[in-house]
Structures are given as C-alpha cells and as structure tokens.
C-alpha cells in the first residue's frame, strides 16, 4: 500500500475517531460543573477595568466631557 492510501485510510478512520474524542473531551472540560467560577471570572475580563458611567447630575462631575454632547455642567 502506498503512503497516500495508507494516510488517507488512517485519516478516514482512526484519526477521525481520535479528533472526535478530543472534541468531546474539550467540551466536557469547558462545561464541567466545578469550573463554573473560572468561566464566570473569564467572562468578566472585558468589563473588569470599566468605571461606572456618569449620571451627569452631580455638582462636581468627574467626567468633564461627553464626547457626543461636549462639555456639560452638572
């Protein structure tokens, strides 16, 4: 059997089974119940450094400029 035929038969059978098993293992690992805290922590990464928004009704406003409306007075 030539190399191409052997690799083609291997990829169509055993390697496909191995890749599918790896996929199922990765899904099981990603949704494992004990990793809920890690998933929630990772989901909050984009919002971790965001400051709360300005209500624009304080006398000493911390944000002096609104990029859409321009400067505003509390």
C-alpha atoms as a printed R data frame, in Angstrom:
   type eleno elety resid chain resno       x      y      z
1  ATOM     1    CA   UNK     A     1   0.000  0.000  0.000
2  ATOM     2    CA   UNK     A     2   1.430  3.359 -0.928
3  ATOM     3    CA   UNK     A     3   1.829  6.146  1.615
4  ATOM     4    CA   UNK     A     4  -1.045  8.292  0.400
5  ATOM     5    CA   UNK     A     5  -3.545  5.449  0.532
6  ATOM     6    CA   UNK     A     6  -2.384  4.457  3.994
7  ATOM     7    CA   UNK     A     7  -2.624  8.014  5.359
8  ATOM     8    CA   UNK     A     8  -5.999  8.505  3.685
9  ATOM     9    CA   UNK     A     9  -7.388  5.335  5.265
10 ATOM    10    CA   UNK     A    10  -5.901  6.297  8.650
11 ATOM    11    CA   UNK     A    11  -7.377  9.812  8.488
12 ATOM    12    CA   UNK     A    12 -10.787  8.467  7.483
13 ATOM    13    CA   UNK     A    13 -10.956  6.035 10.391
14 ATOM    14    CA   UNK     A    14  -8.754  6.193 13.475
15 ATOM    15    CA   UNK     A    15  -7.702  9.812 13.312
16 ATOM    16    CA   UNK     A    16 -11.321 10.875 12.856
17 ATOM    17    CA   UNK     A    17 -12.242  8.913 15.977
18 ATOM    18    CA   UNK     A    18  -9.324 10.465 17.869
19 ATOM    19    CA   UNK     A    19 -10.309 14.017 16.837
20 ATOM    20    CA   UNK     A    20 -13.942 13.410 17.794
21 ATOM    21    CA   UNK     A    21 -12.858 12.030 21.179
22 ATOM    22    CA   UNK     A    22 -10.663 15.088 21.744
23 ATOM    23    CA   UNK     A    23 -13.596 17.352 20.826
24 ATOM    24    CA   UNK     A    24 -15.898 15.610 23.301
25 ATOM    25    CA   UNK     A    25 -13.215 15.846 25.990
26 ATOM    26    CA   UNK     A    26 -12.720 19.574 25.346
27 ATOM    27    CA   UNK     A    27 -16.480 20.168 25.553
28 ATOM    28    CA   UNK     A    28 -16.720 18.183 28.778
29 ATOM    29    CA   UNK     A    29 -13.801 20.138 30.237
30 ATOM    30    CA   UNK     A    30 -15.287 23.500 29.210
31 ATOM    31    CA   UNK     A    31 -18.670 22.801 30.777
32 ATOM    32    CA   UNK     A    32 -17.519 20.839 33.825
33 ATOM    33    CA   UNK     A    33 -19.655 21.978 36.803
34 ATOM    34    CA   UNK     A    34 -16.719 22.590 39.166
35 ATOM    35    CA   UNK     A    35 -15.192 25.113 36.727
36 ATOM    36    CA   UNK     A    36 -18.171 27.495 36.913
37 ATOM    37    CA   UNK     A    37 -16.203 30.082 38.899
38 ATOM    38    CA   UNK     A    38 -13.377 30.089 36.367
39 ATOM    39    CA   UNK     A    39 -15.848 30.534 33.491
40 ATOM    40    CA   UNK     A    40 -17.592 33.425 35.261
41 ATOM    41    CA   UNK     A    41 -14.242 35.057 36.034
42 ATOM    42    CA   UNK     A    42 -13.119 34.720 32.408
43 ATOM    43    CA   UNK     A    43 -16.441 36.117 31.172
44 ATOM    44    CA   UNK     A    44 -15.925 39.244 33.283
45 ATOM    45    CA   UNK     A    45 -12.454 40.069 31.953
46 ATOM    46    CA   UNK     A    46 -13.610 42.618 29.319
47 ATOM    47    CA   UNK     A    47 -15.614 44.549 31.927
48 ATOM    48    CA   UNK     A    48 -13.120 44.327 34.780
49 ATOM    49    CA   UNK     A    49 -11.490 47.753 34.280
50 ATOM    50    CA   UNK     A    50 -14.609 49.696 33.303
51 ATOM    51    CA   UNK     A    51 -15.560 52.573 35.567
52 ATOM    52    CA   UNK     A    52 -19.227 53.137 36.359
53 ATOM    53    CA   UNK     A    53 -20.923 55.554 33.994
54 ATOM    54    CA   UNK     A    54 -21.518 59.203 34.771
55 ATOM    55    CA   UNK     A    55 -25.076 60.186 35.653
56 ATOM    56    CA   UNK     A    56 -24.372 63.820 34.622
57 ATOM    57    CA   UNK     A    57 -26.255 65.154 37.598
58 ATOM    58    CA   UNK     A    58 -23.534 65.740 40.163
59 ATOM    59    CA   UNK     A    59 -22.144 69.176 41.050
60 ATOM    60    CA   UNK     A    60 -18.501 68.062 40.915
61 ATOM    61    CA   UNK     A    61 -18.701 65.784 37.887
62 ATOM    62    CA   UNK     A    62 -15.697 63.509 37.470
63 ATOM    63    CA   UNK     A    63 -16.056 63.383 33.701
64 ATOM    64    CA   UNK     A    64 -15.899 66.893 32.324
65 ATOM    65    CA   UNK     A    65 -16.509 65.979 28.693
66 ATOM    66    CA   UNK     A    66 -19.030 63.838 26.939
67 ATOM    67    CA   UNK     A    67 -17.609 63.074 23.501
68 ATOM    68    CA   UNK     A    68 -21.018 63.254 21.825
69 ATOM    69    CA   UNK     A    69 -22.616 66.229 23.569
70 ATOM    70    CA   UNK     A    70 -19.485 68.157 24.506
71 ATOM    71    CA   UNK     A    71 -18.686 69.700 27.906
72 ATOM    72    CA   UNK     A    72 -21.523 69.794 30.396
73 ATOM    73    CA   UNK     A    73 -22.139 71.406 33.733
74 ATOM    74    CA   UNK     A    74 -23.550 69.156 36.491
